[in-house]
Amino acid sequence: MTLYTSETVDGAVKQALQQLQLDRSQVEVAVLTKPRKGFFGIGARKARVDIKPAVTVNSKQPKKDRKTSH
């Protein structure tokens, strides 16, 4: 699990992309905590996101041959 925090969700994602040197389409983002300003700063919290590389499926993989018996 790779956690990133920032004042906004977008900020946390941008920070992660820069550090991982990946494009947005190459990662999966899970928002763990949405940011909140709080009341006069009391109860404020930053955005927390979990970033992991996306799993890509190679569509050009050869299909397994099925042997049929008659």
Secondary structure, 3 states (H helix, E strand, C coil): CCEEEECCHHHHHHHHHHHHCCCHHHEEEEEEECCECCECCECCECEEEEEEECCCCCCCCCCCCCCCCC
